[in-house]
Amino acid sequence: MTAPVRFAVIGRPLAHSLSALIHQEAFRRLGMPATYERIEMDPGSVAAFLDRAAREGFRGLNVTIPLKEEALGAARTVSAEARDIGAANVLSFDGEAWRAHNTDARAFRSTLPKGIEAALVLGAGGAGRACIFALCQDRRRVFVSARSTARARRVAAAFGVEMVPWEDRHAAVRDVDLVVNATPVGTHGEGSPLDTLEGATERLVLYDLVYRPPVTPFLAMGAAGGFETVGGAAMLAAQAALSWGPWFGVTGPKAFFEARLRRQLKTEGE
């Protein structure tokens, strides 16, 4: 019997990740001879892992915090979108070498509410870079803020956007109609990258890339203030579906991913 093709998500931490759940169930539902795993690894480990992964039957990987920028450099070839963003969230093996892709920007853009004119992105890692790239495609005014001023400054220069010092991020909220949490803060239901929404415009939208829990402290603060909120599950489903393009040449079952995530998150909330 032929061994199943292996796929995985790599990063750290991964205890919260639902990628394995939705991909593995989709493989089973469609009768595909494939498996999907969660593999935790520290920064500095990606290149060594890729060297042996193909021999061990891996043909595709999702990449999450904190490895997205490292994964870009570890691949032999890079898609134009991943190169422009400066990070990879998908890796595919073509039989000879690993190729880096980025589906985060397209997934984020497809789930954005209409009418956004100016945005503040909190976080300057791979996820933040993808969000900024997507926002800049429509010529929106974009600000970036991160705890690491040096990193935020590099990202601002790379995309031609405005850098806001972390200590000034609350004041910047008053000048935008979208705030994106592209940090891991809130992943375990603790903490928010913002302490207040004082002075925010009434049309403000809060978008959290964190999807577990479905209502993070960041989103709860927005809802309490009467603002529109968007959780990260929508982006995860879209990103997961787009991952199948590099792996299989087709878009994955987005509607199935969305429904499975809703069911899982609802069960956890009960």
Protein Blocks (a to p, Z undefined) as FASTA:
>chain_A
ZZddddddedddfklpcklmmmmmmmmmnopacddddddddehilmmmmmmmmmnopabd
cdddfklmmmmmmpmbdcfklmmnopafbdcdehjaccdddfklmmmmmmgcehiabdcd
edjbfklmmmmmmmmmnopacddddfblmlmmmmmmmnopacddfklmmmmmmmpcbdcd
fbfehjlopajfbfbfghiafkbccddfbfbdfbdfklmmmmmnopacddfklmmmmmmm
mmmmmmnopacdfklmmmmmmmmmmmmmZZ
